[in-house]
Amino acid sequence: MLAMLGWPEIGLILVVVLILFGAKKLPELAKGLGQGIKEFKKASSDMQNELHRSAAEEQYAAPPKPAAAPQPAPTAPAVAQSSQPAPAPKA
């Protein structure tokens, strides 16, 4: 939008602002505008620094521990078979 403004349009806007606010009020407006821009730049710089800092912390943080593998459920003890023959029945 502002790229479409030429020098004549900008000059006309400045003249209208000068007429509306007066010569005494114009420096105060410019000072307030400058302070607003300065605060905006500072806030955006702080936000960028915070993002870079948190990204660096994540990069160097210890990797998460892998989840433990599930253990198989314990089975019932098997009946032990001995290598000895079973006793003969009595008659």
N, CA, C and O atoms as a DFTB+ gen file, in Angstrom:
364 C
 N C O
     1  1       0.838      -1.183       0.000
     2  2       0.000       0.000       0.000
     3  2       0.881       1.245       0.000
     4  3       0.688       2.144      -0.818
     5  1       1.849       1.299       0.917
     6  2       2.702       2.488       0.972
     7  2       3.646       2.565      -0.220
     8  3       4.115       3.649      -0.566
     9  1       3.923       1.450      -0.838
    10  2       4.806       1.455      -1.996
    11  2       4.164       2.193      -3.162
    12  3       4.864       2.649      -4.066
    13  1       2.853       2.314      -3.151
    14  2       2.150       2.977      -4.237
    15  2       2.089       4.488      -4.043
    16  3       1.668       5.210      -4.946
    17  1       2.510       4.977      -2.861
    18  2       2.495       6.422      -2.614
    19  2       3.723       7.068      -3.249
    20  3       4.844       6.582      -3.094
    21  1       3.503       8.148      -3.952
    22  2       4.616       8.894      -4.528
    23  2       4.945      10.090      -3.650
    24  3       4.301      10.309      -2.624
    25  1       5.955      10.870      -4.055
    26  2       6.349      12.048      -3.276
    27  2       5.233      13.077      -3.148
    28  3       5.087      13.660      -2.074
    29  1       4.445      13.329      -4.175
    30  2       3.370      14.312      -4.002
    31  2       2.352      13.880      -2.942
    32  3       1.878      14.709      -2.166
    33  1       2.016      12.587      -2.908
    34  2       1.058      12.101      -1.915
    35  2       1.630      12.191      -0.500
    36  3       0.928      12.579       0.433
    37  1       2.897      11.834      -0.345
    38  2       3.529      11.916       0.976
    39  2       3.597      13.367       1.444
    40  3       3.330      13.650       2.612
    41  1       3.948      14.279       0.558
    42  2       3.984      15.706       0.907
    43  2       2.621      16.216       1.332
    44  3       2.518      16.973       2.298
    45  1       1.581      15.818       0.632
    46  2       0.222      16.236       0.979
    47  2      -0.167      15.711       2.355
    48  3      -0.781      16.433       3.140
    49  1       0.182      14.465       2.657
    50  2      -0.120      13.895       3.975
    51  2       0.602      14.676       5.070
    52  3       0.017      14.968       6.113
    53  1       1.869      15.016       4.838
    54  2       2.626      15.783       5.837
    55  2       2.023      17.163       6.066
    56  3       1.967      17.631       7.204
    57  1       1.582      17.804       5.027
    58  2       0.954      19.132       5.164
    59  2      -0.340      19.018       5.961
    60  3      -0.604      19.852       6.828
    61  1      -1.144      18.007       5.686
    62  2      -2.407      17.826       6.417
    63  2      -2.126      17.555       7.893
    64  3      -2.813      18.102       8.756
    65  1      -1.131      16.722       8.200
    66  2      -0.771      16.443       9.598
    67  2      -0.294      17.713      10.278
    68  3      -0.655      17.965      11.427
    69  1       0.501      18.509       9.602
    70  2       0.994      19.775      10.163
    71  2      -0.165      20.713      10.459
    72  3      -0.171      21.377      11.496
    73  1      -1.138      20.779       9.571
    74  2      -2.288      21.663       9.783
    75  2      -3.140      21.153      10.948
    76  3      -3.593      21.945      11.774
    77  1      -3.356      19.858      11.017
    78  2      -4.220      19.301      12.061
    79  2      -3.607      19.411      13.454
    80  3      -4.299      19.793      14.398
    81  1      -2.344      19.090      13.600
    82  2      -1.721      19.034      14.922
    83  2      -0.926      20.278      15.277
    84  3      -0.687      20.515      16.461
    85  1      -0.517      21.061      14.338
    86  2       0.262      22.259      14.623
    87  2       1.742      21.955      14.740
    88  3       2.153      20.812      14.939
    89  1       2.528      23.010      14.612
    90  2       3.986      22.864      14.613
    91  2       4.522      22.486      15.990
    92  3       5.560      21.830      16.081
    93  1       3.840      22.882      17.065
    94  2       4.330      22.583      18.414
    95  2       4.076      21.121      18.795
    96  3       4.856      20.532      19.544
    97  1       3.022      20.552      18.298
    98  2       2.672      19.190      18.670
    99  2       3.401      18.148      17.820
   100  3       3.512      16.991      18.226
   101  1       3.890      18.540      16.665
   102  2       4.531      17.608      15.736
   103  2       5.771      16.918      16.328
   104  3       5.915      15.708      16.147
   105  1       6.672      17.628      17.028
   106  2       7.828      16.937      17.629
   107  2       7.418      15.905      18.684
   108  3       8.047      14.854      18.803
   109  1       6.366      16.205      19.450
   110  2       5.899      15.245      20.450
   111  2       5.356      13.981      19.779
   112  3       5.590      12.868      20.250
   113  1       4.633      14.166      18.682
   114  2       4.116      13.011      17.949
   115  2       5.252      12.169      17.375
   116  3       5.211      10.940      17.428
   117  1       6.258      12.834      16.832
   118  2       7.395      12.116      16.262
   119  2       8.159      11.355      17.350
   120  3       8.613      10.231      17.134
   121  1       8.294      11.993      18.531
   122  2       8.989      11.344      19.643
   123  2       8.219      10.102      20.090
   124  3       8.819       9.052      20.321
   125  1       6.913      10.213      20.213
   126  2       6.088       9.069      20.606
   127  2       6.157       7.954      19.574
   128  3       6.223       6.777      19.928
   129  1       6.140       8.322      18.300
   130  2       6.244       7.328      17.238
   131  2       7.599       6.628      17.292
   132  3       7.678       5.409      17.138
   133  1       8.658       7.394      17.508
   134  2      10.001       6.812      17.610
   135  2      10.119       5.859      18.788
   136  3      10.724       4.793      18.665
   137  1       9.540       6.234      19.944
   138  2       9.595       5.353      21.106
   139  2       8.800       4.066      20.855
   140  3       9.210       2.986      21.279
   141  1       7.683       4.186      20.176
   142  2       6.886       2.996      19.857
   143  2       7.642       2.043      18.952
   144  3       7.623       0.830      19.162
   145  1       8.305       2.589      17.949
   146  2       9.088       1.747      17.031
   147  2      10.247       1.087      17.779
   148  3      10.550      -0.085      17.556
   149  1      10.892       1.851      18.669
   150  2      12.006       1.316      19.449
   151  2      11.543       0.166      20.349
   152  3      12.218      -0.860      20.436
   153  1      10.399       0.332      21.016
   154  2       9.863      -0.722      21.875
   155  2       9.506      -1.965      21.060
   156  3       9.745      -3.092      21.495
   157  1       8.929      -1.749      19.869
   158  2       8.561      -2.877      19.011
   159  2       9.797      -3.660      18.575
   160  3       9.798      -4.891      18.603
   161  1      10.841      -2.949      18.176
   162  2      12.079      -3.620      17.764
   163  2      12.693      -4.402      18.921
   164  3      13.185      -5.515      18.734
   165  1      12.663      -3.815      20.118
   166  2      13.226      -4.483      21.290
   167  2      12.439      -5.747      21.612
   168  3      13.029      -6.790      21.894
   169  1      11.116      -5.663      21.572
   170  2      10.282      -6.830      21.862
   171  2      10.505      -7.927      20.827
   172  3      10.578      -9.106      21.173
   173  1      10.611      -7.542      19.563
   174  2      10.821      -8.561      18.524
   175  2      12.205      -9.183      18.663
   176  3      12.365     -10.383      18.437
   177  1      13.202      -8.392      19.028
   178  2      14.550      -8.921      19.240
   179  2      14.571      -9.883      20.430
   180  3      15.199     -10.940      20.364
   181  1      13.882      -9.514      21.521
   182  2      13.812     -10.393      22.686
   183  2      13.131     -11.711      22.337
   184  3      13.552     -12.773      22.797
   185  1      12.087     -11.644      21.529
   186  2      11.368     -12.854      21.142
   187  2      12.259     -13.761      20.295
   188  3      12.261     -14.977      20.486
   189  1      13.012     -13.184      19.367
   190  2      13.917     -13.982      18.540
   191  2      15.003     -14.627      19.389
   192  3      15.337     -15.795      19.189
   193  1      15.558     -13.871      20.338
   194  2      16.594     -14.421      21.212
   195  2      16.044     -15.579      22.037
   196  3      16.721     -16.592      22.215
   197  1      14.833     -15.437      22.537
   198  2      14.217     -16.499      23.325
   199  2      13.996     -17.753      22.482
   200  3      14.230     -18.866      22.952
   201  1      13.547     -17.578      21.245
   202  2      13.341     -18.727      20.369
   203  2      14.656     -19.434      20.049
   204  3      14.718     -20.663      20.045
   205  1      15.701     -18.662      19.783
   206  2      17.008     -19.260      19.489
   207  2      17.559     -19.984      20.712
   208  3      18.143     -21.061      20.589
   209  1      17.374     -19.391      21.897
   210  2      17.872     -20.005      23.131
   211  2      17.147     -21.314      23.416
   212  3      17.781     -22.305      23.779
   213  1      15.833     -21.330      23.256
   214  2      15.092     -22.561      23.534
   215  2      15.406     -23.639      22.502
   216  3      15.435     -24.824      22.836
   217  1      15.642     -23.242      21.250
   218  2      16.015     -24.227      20.225
   219  2      17.378     -24.829      20.543
   220  3      17.588     -26.027      20.352
   221  1      18.305     -24.005      21.027
   222  2      19.636     -24.508      21.379
   223  2      19.555     -25.441      22.582
   224  3      20.265     -26.445      22.634
   225  1      18.698     -25.120      23.548
   226  2      18.548     -25.993      24.714
   227  2      17.985     -27.348      24.303
   228  3      18.436     -28.381      24.798
   229  1      17.015     -27.352      23.415
   230  2      16.432     -28.612      22.962
   231  2      17.459     -29.445      22.206
   232  3      17.471     -30.671      22.313
   233  1      18.311     -28.787      21.449
   234  2      19.297     -29.505      20.645
   235  2      20.311     -30.214      21.533
   236  3      20.731     -31.330      21.226
   237  1      20.710     -29.571      22.639
   238  2      21.742     -30.136      23.493
   239  2      21.178     -30.881      24.691
   240  3      21.948     -31.364      25.522
   241  1      19.884     -30.988      24.805
   242  2      19.287     -31.714      25.922
   243  2      19.548     -33.213      25.742
   244  3      19.727     -33.697      24.625
   245  1      19.563     -33.926      26.855
   246  2      19.794     -35.372      26.810
   247  2      18.652     -36.028      26.050
   248  3      17.491     -35.660      26.228
   249  1      18.976     -36.993      25.207
   250  2      17.904     -37.674      24.467
   251  2      17.029     -38.453      25.437
   252  3      17.522     -38.931      26.458
   253  1      15.760     -38.589      25.143
   254  2      14.874     -39.313      26.059
   255  2      15.243     -40.796      26.120
   256  3      15.706     -41.379      25.139
   257  1      15.030     -41.382      27.284
   258  2      15.343     -42.796      27.460
   259  2      14.331     -43.608      26.669
   260  3      13.143     -43.287      26.659
   261  1      14.800     -44.667      26.003
   262  2      13.851     -45.495      25.253
   263  2      12.931     -46.237      26.214
   264  3      13.318     -46.558      27.338
   265  1      11.743     -46.499      25.774
   266  2      10.779     -47.216      26.606
   267  2      11.255     -48.654      26.797
   268  3      11.816     -49.266      25.888
   269  1      11.020     -49.174      27.990
   270  2      11.448     -50.542      28.281
   271  2      10.617     -51.506      27.447
   272  3       9.416     -51.311      27.261
   273  1      11.274     -52.548      26.949
   274  2      10.578     -53.564      26.155
   275  2       9.661     -54.341      27.073
   276  3      10.043     -54.644      28.204
   277  1       8.464     -54.673      26.625
   278  2       7.549     -55.407      27.502
   279  2       8.093     -56.807      27.779
   280  3       8.564     -57.501      26.877
   281  1       8.017     -57.196      29.033
   282  2       8.496     -58.516      29.446
   283  2       7.391     -59.540      29.185
   284  3       6.216     -59.241      29.395
   285  1       7.754     -60.750      28.728
   286  2       6.720     -61.770      28.522
   287  2       6.118     -62.181      29.853
   288  3       6.796     -62.181      30.880
   289  1       4.862     -62.527      29.828
   290  2       4.178     -62.939      31.055
   291  2       4.782     -64.242      31.561
   292  3       5.109     -65.122      30.765
   293  1       4.932     -64.374      32.868
   294  2       5.507     -65.619      33.394
   295  2       4.556     -66.783      33.129
   296  3       3.339     -66.647      33.248
   297  1       5.129     -67.920      32.769
   298  2       4.330     -69.117      32.476
   299  2       4.300     -70.013      33.699
   300  3       5.146     -69.893      34.586
   301  1       3.338     -70.900      33.745
   302  2       3.231     -71.850      34.858
   303  2       4.426     -72.800      34.798
   304  3       4.875     -73.163      33.711
   305  1       4.935     -73.201      35.949
   306  2       6.089     -74.107      35.917
   307  2       5.712     -75.442      35.270
   308  3       4.666     -76.024      35.558
   309  1       6.571     -75.890      34.415
   310  2       6.329     -77.163      33.717
   311  2       6.584     -78.316      34.666
   312  3       7.441     -78.224      35.545
   313  1       5.846     -79.399      34.493
   314  2       6.041     -80.586      35.324
   315  2       7.355     -81.215      34.898
   316  3       7.570     -81.541      33.730
   317  1       8.215     -81.372      35.877
   318  2       9.528     -81.927      35.565
   319  2       9.425     -83.424      35.351
   320  3       8.843     -84.143      36.163
   321  1       9.976     -83.867      34.291
   322  2      10.021     -85.307      34.025
   323  2      11.429     -85.779      34.333
   324  3      12.417     -85.220      33.856
   325  1      11.489     -86.808      35.131
   326  2      12.809     -87.312      35.474
   327  2      13.228     -88.367      34.461
   328  3      12.400     -88.930      33.745
   329  1      14.497     -88.615      34.418
   330  2      15.013     -89.619      33.496
   331  2      14.909     -91.028      34.080
   332  3      15.239     -92.000      33.400
   333  1      14.461     -91.152      35.318
   334  2      14.302     -92.466      35.929
   335  2      12.929     -93.032      35.560
   336  3      11.945     -92.301      35.446
   337  1      12.892     -94.332      35.381
   338  2      11.606     -94.930      35.060
   339  2      10.663     -94.878      36.268
   340  3      11.101     -94.893      37.418
   341  1       9.405     -94.819      35.988
   342  2       8.406     -94.783      37.048
   343  2       8.409     -96.106      37.799
   344  3       8.666     -97.138      37.179
   345  1       8.139     -96.132      39.095
   346  2       8.112     -97.412      39.827
   347  2       6.994     -98.310      39.332
   348  3       5.922     -97.849      38.939
   349  1       7.266     -99.563      39.362
   350  2       6.281    -100.555      38.892
   351  2       5.191    -100.706      39.935
   352  3       5.459    -100.659      41.136
   353  1       3.962    -100.886      39.475
   354  2       2.876    -101.045      40.451
   355  2       2.971    -102.379      41.183
   356  3       3.436    -103.361      40.604
   357  1       2.547    -102.438      42.429
   358  2       2.589    -103.662      43.231
   359  2       1.335    -104.472      42.933
   360  3       0.240    -103.937      42.756
   361  1       1.539    -105.758      42.886
   362  2       0.418    -106.635      42.580
   363  2      -0.162    -107.315      43.777
   364  3      -1.116    -108.083      43.648
